[in-house]
Structure formats: C-alpha cells, structure tokens
C-alpha cells in the first residue's frame, strides 16, 4: 500500500494486553463522530471514535468546564474513559481519577499545557474538570448500565463527593496515522536520517513527526507507539498527538524512556522554532506553564518537574552536539 494511502487509513487495532489507557480509545470503531446535535441513542454507537479535540477550540473551551453532563457511556477497554454529552449538546471524553489509572488524567492536562508553552497546536485540549459523583452517575444511567457500574467500582472521588479528571472535547473526522507500522515507519525514519532526504510534499509532516519524538521524550510518554495514538486533523495538515495519559509518570517506565531517547538520538532533523522554544522553557517557565490543578494544588509535583528539566537538558545537549558535528543548517531544517 502506498505511503500516502497509509496516512489516510485508520491504524490497525493491536491486541489487548495489560494496562493501556493511551490506546484504548483507538479500539472504538466507527465511520464518523456524532455531531453535537445528534440524539444519544443506539445510533450513537457508530460515533465511537477516539475522543480528541480541535487543535484550537478558543473560548468555547469554557463550555467543557461549566456544562452539566446529560448522557454518557463507557468507551474505554483497559482504561476508564467515558464519552459524555453536556447540556447544550457539546460532546467530550472524560478521563476520571480511577483505580486503574490513578492520576493518569493529569498527564493529559500537563501535556496540553506543555504543548501550548512550546507553541505547539498538535496536542488536543485537555482541561481539569470535576463532576459531582451523583450527577455523573445519573448521566451514565446509574446501576442499570455498565457505565454506571464502572463509575461506581473504579473511580476515585474526593472528600466532597466529586470525581476529578480531564475533559477532552470531541473532534469530528479524525483519521489515524499508522506511523508505527510499515512501510510508513521506514519512510519517515529515512526522511529524518542524517543522510536522508525529505520529499517536498512531506516536509510539514516530517517536521511534526520530529517534534513529536522530542515532545514525547520530554513528557516521558511511554505509550505513543503502541497503536492508535497518532491522529490526523481533517484536511490532512495537522498531526495530532492524541492520548497523552502515559505522560509524566513518576518515574517514567525506564524501557520506553530508553527507546524514546534512542529515537531522539536518531532523529537528525528538527524544527528550528521548536528548539528555540525548548531552549527558553527553563524549570521556572515550565512550572508556571503547568500551573495548578486546583487552588493551592500544583498540577505536577516538584519531583516530576525536576524529571522534565533533566530530560529537557539532555535533549538540548544531544541537539547541541549534533549541531556542532553537522552544522545548524543540516539539523534545524524545519520551520
């Protein structure tokens, strides 16, 4: 199959095995996402695409932090994820604090905030949102539904009867990009190799892949290459780094982190603007960008932020060594 065709095809579903929050949504099959006005009935089953968001939803994001849920269902497999419809018709995915994923929802929020601090639009919005357990339970159908039972058994509420989590606005017409499968993998690795060349019509895509590799090393996201975690915005211009709840673990799993570092060392072509932003984002700036989960509660711990800073410095050292060896024009080749 031609590479161009692969970039327009959904990624093949992988076999389930162990804890896998990041790719669980990819196993939801459907030809299209329900619109915000579509009735939540049996026909909604065809809308089970991965819940991700517009690259820039603007002020409408307030809807997702203020409107009450009126309907929902479970869309996770090994993870706990709900598709919700809110008052007014807006739809979103909700990843709560759960026994299965502990605080993985924070990784979604942190990845989004880091991306914005680095000037990237590739990470869909992920916003902190707490629901009253009772209203969420009612919206999911209570004990009469599997979703209601899952909420009752798996979510972790706070002392006030609320369920904290990350809410992620839904996007229409998402296409999966199988960059982790052949022949696509060999193609983009050839583009990014020191002696490789990038076809003119693939430069934008190659630059975004390159940035994603560095970004995932920075966040310690161990779950990017497990299948179904890379999307393409409608129109084929924006690569979406979806499902980031494998980010900012404390500590990051060492095996995947080593693999990420290996990709970073092999990735010989980078974005100049992204590297400039990375140079500017020191620990204080990163702490400010991460901000708070709630009043007086930092999103990320001091220890997790220190791990990010260690990885940022390691990435910049690798880039500096490569520039010294090959020249800036050979390394910082993308905008």
TARARA-V825921 format. One record per residue. N is the residue number from 0. PHI is phi in whole degrees, 0 to 359 (NA if undefined). OMEGA is omega as a letter, one per 40 degrees, with the letter a starting at -180 (999 if undefined). D_CENTER is the distance of its C-alpha to the mean C-alpha in whole Angstrom. Layout:
BEGIN
N/PHI/OMEGA/D_CENTER + N/PHI/OMEGA/D_CENTER
END
This chain:
BEGIN
0/NA/a/27 + 1/293/a/27 + 2/300/a/24 + 3/300/i/23 + 4/291/i/24 + 5/300/a/21 + 6/289/i/18 + 7/247/a/19 + 8/253/i/19 + 9/289/i/17 + 10/293/i/16 + 11/296/a/18 + 12/285/i/17 + 13/267/i/18 + 14/291/i/20 + 15/288/i/19 + 16/190/i/20 + 17/80/a/19 + 18/295/a/17 + 19/206/a/13 + 20/295/a/11 + 21/296/a/8 + 22/257/a/10 + 23/297/a/12 + 24/290/a/11 + 25/296/a/12 + 26/276/i/16 + 27/277/a/16 + 28/258/i/19 + 29/186/i/20 + 30/278/a/21 + 31/203/i/20 + 32/265/i/18 + 33/296/i/21 + 34/282/a/22 + 35/293/a/22 + 36/258/a/26 + 37/286/a/26 + 38/290/a/27 + 39/277/i/26 + 40/223/a/28 + 41/299/a/28 + 42/293/a/27 + 43/291/i/24 + 44/301/i/23 + 45/287/a/22 + 46/265/a/19 + 47/279/i/17 + 48/266/i/14 + 49/300/a/11 + 50/278/i/10 + 51/227/a/8 + 52/236/i/10 + 53/301/a/12 + 54/299/i/11 + 55/214/a/14 + 56/272/i/16 + 57/62/a/18 + 58/294/i/20 + 59/298/i/20 + 60/300/i/17 + 61/298/i/20 + 62/304/a/20 + 63/284/i/17 + 64/253/a/19 + 65/232/a/22 + 66/279/i/23 + 67/281/i/24 + 68/282/i/23 + 69/242/a/25 + 70/198/i/24 + 71/192/i/21 + 72/206/i/21 + 73/279/i/19 + 74/234/i/16 + 75/275/i/15 + 76/240/i/17 + 77/277/a/17 + 78/256/i/15 + 79/252/a/16 + 80/220/i/14 + 81/240/i/16 + 82/268/a/16 + 83/240/i/18 + 84/248/a/21 + 85/259/i/22 + 86/306/a/25 + 87/94/i/26 + 88/104/i/23 + 89/297/a/20 + 90/241/a/17 + 91/202/i/14 + 92/264/i/12 + 93/231/i/13 + 94/250/a/12 + 95/274/i/15 + 96/296/a/17 + 97/222/i/18 + 98/296/a/20 + 99/284/a/18 + 100/240/a/15 + 101/47/a/17 + 102/257/a/15 + 103/296/i/11 + 104/300/i/10 + 105/295/i/11 + 106/298/i/9 + 107/299/a/6 + 108/294/a/9 + 109/295/i/10 + 110/297/i/7 + 111/297/a/8 + 112/293/i/11 + 113/295/i/11 + 114/301/i/10 + 115/295/i/13 + 116/295/i/15 + 117/266/i/15 + 118/78/a/16 + 119/259/i/12 + 120/254/a/12 + 121/280/a/9 + 122/263/a/6 + 123/297/i/7 + 124/304/i/9 + 125/224/a/8 + 126/241/i/12 + 127/292/i/14 + 128/208/i/17 + 129/250/i/20 + 130/246/i/22 + 131/299/a/25 + 132/304/a/25 + 133/295/a/28 + 134/288/i/27 + 135/291/i/24 + 136/299/i/26 + 137/293/a/28 + 138/296/a/25 + 139/274/i/24 + 140/95/i/28 + 141/62/a/29 + 142/290/a/31 + 143/282/a/32 + 144/238/i/28 + 145/295/i/26 + 146/296/i/23 + 147/296/i/25 + 148/295/i/27 + 149/296/i/23 + 150/301/a/23 + 151/294/a/26 + 152/276/a/26 + 153/247/a/22 + 154/278/a/21 + 155/243/i/22 + 156/269/i/24 + 157/262/a/25 + 158/292/a/29 + 159/259/i/29 + 160/82/i/28 + 161/253/i/24 + 162/251/i/21 + 163/280/i/18 + 164/180/i/15 + 165/242/i/12 + 166/252/a/12 + 167/232/a/10 + 168/305/a/12 + 169/278/i/13 + 170/241/i/13 + 171/277/i/16 + 172/58/i/17 + 173/281/i/13 + 174/246/i/14 + 175/278/a/13 + 176/244/a/14 + 177/278/a/15 + 178/291/a/15 + 179/271/a/16 + 180/243/i/19 + 181/278/e/22 + 182/271/a/24 + 183/299/a/21 + 184/300/i/20 + 185/296/a/23 + 186/295/a/23 + 187/290/i/20 + 188/293/i/22 + 189/294/i/25 + 190/300/a/24 + 191/273/i/23 + 192/295/a/25 + 193/306/a/28 + 194/262/i/31 + 195/278/i/29 + 196/239/a/29 + 197/254/i/26 + 198/304/a/27 + 199/303/a/28 + 200/280/i/26 + 201/247/a/23 + 202/297/a/22 + 203/296/i/20 + 204/296/a/17 + 205/299/i/19 + 206/297/i/18 + 207/289/i/14 + 208/297/i/14 + 209/302/i/16 + 210/296/i/14 + 211/299/i/11 + 212/299/i/13 + 213/293/a/14 + 214/301/a/11 + 215/292/i/10 + 216/293/i/13 + 217/300/a/13 + 218/274/a/11 + 219/69/a/12 + 220/288/a/9 + 221/273/a/11 + 222/244/a/10 + 223/290/a/8 + 224/260/a/12 + 225/266/i/13 + 226/109/i/13 + 227/79/a/11 + 228/248/i/7 + 229/229/a/8 + 230/240/i/10 + 231/229/i/12 + 232/295/i/13 + 233/306/a/17 + 234/103/i/19 + 235/75/a/18 + 236/251/a/17 + 237/249/i/14 + 238/281/a/11 + 239/253/i/8 + 240/273/a/5 + 241/263/i/3 + 242/56/a/3 + 243/251/a/3 + 244/279/i/7 + 245/265/a/8 + 246/265/i/9 + 247/60/i/12 + 248/292/i/14 + 249/232/e/18 + 250/271/i/19 + 251/295/i/16 + 252/303/a/17 + 253/295/a/20 + 254/297/i/20 + 255/300/i/16 + 256/296/i/17 + 257/296/i/20 + 258/295/i/18 + 259/299/i/16 + 260/298/i/19 + 261/297/i/21 + 262/297/i/19 + 263/299/i/19 + 264/293/a/22 + 265/277/a/23 + 266/281/a/21 + 267/270/a/24 + 268/238/a/23 + 269/226/i/21 + 270/273/a/20 + 271/297/a/23 + 272/295/i/21 + 273/293/i/18 + 274/295/i/20 + 275/300/i/22 + 276/295/i/20 + 277/294/i/19 + 278/297/a/23 + 279/277/a/23 + 280/271/i/20 + 281/282/a/22 + 282/299/a/22 + 283/296/i/24 + 284/293/i/21 + 285/295/i/18 + 286/298/i/20 + 287/294/a/20 + 288/294/i/17 + 289/292/i/16 + 290/62/a/18 + 291/248/i/19 + 292/280/i/18 + 293/205/a/21 + 294/308/i/25 + 295/77/a/25 + 296/238/i/22 + 297/301/i/20 + 298/296/a/16 + 299/242/i/17 + 300/288/i/20 + 301/302/a/22 + 302/292/i/22 + 303/293/i/18 + 304/296/i/18 + 305/296/i/21 + 306/296/i/19 + 307/300/a/17 + 308/296/i/20 + 309/298/i/22 + 310/291/i/19 + 311/299/i/19 + 312/294/i/23 + 313/296/i/23 + 314/297/a/20 + 315/294/i/23 + 316/294/i/26 + 317/297/i/25 + 318/295/i/24 + 319/297/i/28 + 320/295/i/29 + 321/293/i/28 + 322/297/i/29 + 323/297/a/33 + 324/279/a/33 + 325/247/a/32 + 326/96/a/33 + 327/300/a/30 + 328/293/i/30 + 329/273/a/30 + 330/255/a/26 + 331/268/a/25 + 332/263/i/25 + 333/259/a/23 + 334/297/999/23
END
